[in-house]
Amino acid sequence: MKIVLCLKEILDPDIIEFDINKNSLTSAPAILNFPDFHALEEALRIREKYGGEIKAVSVATQQAEGGLRKALIYGADRAVRGWDPLLEKADTWVVSSALQNIIEKENFDLILCGCKSKDTAGQFMGAALASRLNLPLVTGVVGIDIEKNNSCIVHKKLEKGKRETYSLMLPAVLTLDESIAKPRYVAMFSRIYNQGIHKNIEVIELNPEKIDHDPLIERLYICQAKPRIKVGKKVSGLSMMSLMKVLRGETEGKKELFSGSALEGAEKISEKIEEWY
Amino acid sequence: MMKLSAMEQAVFWILLLVGLIFFVKRIYFLYKSVMKGEEDDNTDIPEKRLITAARDVLLQLCNFKTVSAGDLAGIGHAVIFWGFLCFSINYIIFMFIGDGLGFPLRESAAAHCFLYLVDVAGAFVLLAVIWALYRRYIAKETRLERNMEAGAILIIIFILISFHFIIEGISINTEAEPFKTPLAGICAAIFTSSGLSVIQQNNFLHAIWWAHYLVLIGFMVYIPYSKHLHIIASPFNIFFRLSRSSGELRYPDIDKTEGFGAFKVEGFTRKQLLNTYSCTECGRCDINCPAFLSGKSLSPRKILAGVKYDLLKSEPGRIPSGFAITPAHDPEAVLSCTTCGACIEVCPVLNRPMDLIIEIRRGLVYEGIFDENQQDILRRTFDYDNPYALTPNSKDSLLEIMGLEKAVAGEKYDILYWLGCSAYFDERTRDIVRAVSKILKKLNLRFAALGEKEKCCGDFVRRAGDEGLFQQLAKDNIKAINKINFDILLTHCPHGYNTFKNEYSQFDAHLKVMHYSEFIANKLSQGALAVNKTDTQIIYHDPCYLGRHNGIYDFPRNLLNHVTASVAEFEKCKNKSFCCGAGGAHMWKHEEPGTRMNDNRMEQACATGVNTVATACPFCLAMLEESLLVKGLVPEIRIKDIAELVDEAIC
């Protein structure tokens, strides 16, 4: 099973903030996009189960190759990075063309993407790539079973936890939901880390002529988040003792149980409400 | 004195030579195996080491430290040790030189004195061996295993000594001018009264003498193959004792060496491998291990036995060298250690089973074998620099809520107060911070906290085996601390205290760190703080990382003595303290199957009938309170930090 894994490095959404004075985002450490991280874990699990090879690919500058390095550290076999200066302000559609250029050179059975990036949240890359490569696509996948006759069964998550199951021929593009697999932890200087840290990240010179440079969309500006009305009880600052109480329903609010018919119950409740206010 | 013919003498020496060849070969193999390990820094000042080792071994000091009212076995051990020492000298002088070479050595007054001593010693050894057999097989002491090996060793000693008495007894009857020692005299009388002729007795003497000799040679060969190897290894183990505190773990240079930890037996240090030889499976570590006592699969003794098995069986041609699966490498057992250090405290041969467990944990992390829980907390710590996944912003905002000053470079502070991750997360721990900062304000000291720059001190990370992450966190923290100008680094968490005091020195950071118990106790004795003394009875629970690992037993008690008129003690107190169950990353982990350690400790507290339990560690506080809450044991019991008690008592 030859897997191509598309990765993106983003600025840590937990740390990044909107700077009102400069009207732009503050700087933050770059990390691997979370859904891509989960996709990496799923790729590793597929390789453990069915054998094969994992190639991590990314359209990124040299500064943003940390995601690829992380993939290597976690056990990816190869990492390929392609970049062209013309891609500086490209939208997803243009980047997908660049990715297509990189991937076409590879031999693959499966293309895995994270279902969305945590910064732009476009959810579009997988679809764009499938369309450009003319491959079947399933989005929001939560389970992959590889079948013998060069096909696979995938499970997709719908609303309210419903599942849909598809069968599709390989090669195919799958965008993976975060719930597909919980990423493992690779400790620094551990055996697998040491193997990955010394691997080379292959750099591909992209031919600008081959890239489709017509963007579909254009970003106008970025603005501050709308203030959110906070409701409920803040639990993050509670002690373990009070947290246990909340979990067991022993909050400070009064609790009373009424028995009897619905009408009697309603009367009692209205009495209580009157009592309180 | 046995008169051997020339033929018999030849057989005697050939047998000894054969025995010695087997013995030396085995010892050489054991030496080679131990030298596979990594070096450790425990060879400095050899002459001083020699003196202390000789003192501790010959006077049995290491052994006597384990003797308590409930466990008198150490006395029996000392008797057998001294007795067998006499016998060894007796064998060399009278058997090998006297009988083997035919020198008449038994006639001098000195020899008579010595034979008398051997006679008395033999009597004591016999009694001690009978006591040992009784304890092991009839009283069925829990810490002792009832296996063949242990019984065989005791019975061989018994046979050797009784044969000695029979030989001495018959010699008195057959010799012309016998020297009569008391117990041998009784034997002689028995043989005389049995009605055997002198010739018959002489023949019997020959048979018994040879049997005795064969058992002796056999025992010599058997020793290095059995757990009785400890009689050879433990003096070396005591000689190569580690000077560092048990709270300080070995520093592996991960940048230079390929891999860290015991992912193969070569990953242990030589001292740790020598520990496995020195272990005589007395089981003291087991019956003091909180994990073992609460029904986990961990047994420090089995860890050592497992590592020894790995080491000795991983020779070429046998099980391949590497990560062999033995009981020592059962991840669940290894991960259930709370690193409380009880096993180190009680070991009579100065073994450090906890260090081996940590090395195995490092090996597991190196190989990527994790408990799911452990994996989660390590990843959280890797991503957020703290096990609670707190963002740097939230740490700063907490300082504002608590009204603490944020430390900035260029200012001079009396105290840099290290809050620790749990204070940033847990409301209950903040009570300690409130109390401590109130006391510090009362003392008119300028203090500040690091806020967002403060990362996990790395205590649990290192104990979970993730050496790479620990070293990164330590270096980052040192960088942050060095920017601040302060006199004392104050912590309220014994884990942080231990890490700063013992482990950060491995990165050339020699911090003047103080635990608040020491700081406040000093201020109270100086009279800088005035407190009202009450008569509430308070019982003090010793946190492992304050007590056992750093020897701070008296400061918290002094402090409590200022606050209250009566300080009670647990049955298991001071260096025998029972771990609350939070150490070694267990604060954030599910406890392995078995009863819960904090419940065990809380039951011990309830049994004392004291209603205020004081402790000096935020983790102990959380664990004990949790047990109280979940089990709903005694509602009137309250768990308090010592700082809170001082804060309550300030006038």
Boltz contact constraints between the chains, C-beta under 6 A:
constraints:
  - contact:
      token1: [A, 14]
      token2: [B, 391]
      max_distance: 6.0
  - contact:
      token1: [A, 185]
      token2: [B, 375]
      max_distance: 6.0
  - contact:
      token1: [A, 185]
      token2: [B, 378]
      max_distance: 6.0
  - contact:
      token1: [A, 185]
      token2: [B, 379]
      max_distance: 6.0
  - contact:
      token1: [A, 187]
      token2: [B, 365]
      max_distance: 6.0
  - contact:
      token1: [A, 187]
      token2: [B, 466]
      max_distance: 6.0
  - contact:
      token1: [A, 187]
      token2: [B, 468]
      max_distance: 6.0
  - contact:
      token1: [A, 188]
      token2: [B, 468]
      max_distance: 6.0
  - contact:
      token1: [A, 188]
      token2: [B, 469]
      max_distance: 6.0
  - contact:
      token1: [A, 189]
      token2: [B, 254]
      max_distance: 6.0
  - contact:
      token1: [A, 189]
      token2: [B, 468]
      max_distance: 6.0
  - contact:
      token1: [A, 190]
      token2: [B, 366]
      max_distance: 6.0
  - contact:
      token1: [A, 190]
      token2: [B, 368]
      max_distance: 6.0
  - contact:
      token1: [A, 191]
      token2: [B, 366]
      max_distance: 6.0
  - contact:
      token1: [A, 192]
      token2: [B, 368]
      max_distance: 6.0
  - contact:
      token1: [A, 237]
      token2: [B, 427]
      max_distance: 6.0
  - contact:
      token1: [A, 238]
      token2: [B, 427]
      max_distance: 6.0
  - contact:
      token1: [A, 239]
      token2: [B, 426]
      max_distance: 6.0
  - contact:
      token1: [A, 239]
      token2: [B, 427]
      max_distance: 6.0
  - contact:
      token1: [A, 239]
      token2: [B, 428]
      max_distance: 6.0
  - contact:
      token1: [A, 240]
      token2: [B, 622]
      max_distance: 6.0
  - contact:
      token1: [A, 241]
      token2: [B, 625]
      max_distance: 6.0
  - contact:
      token1: [A, 241]
      token2: [B, 629]
      max_distance: 6.0
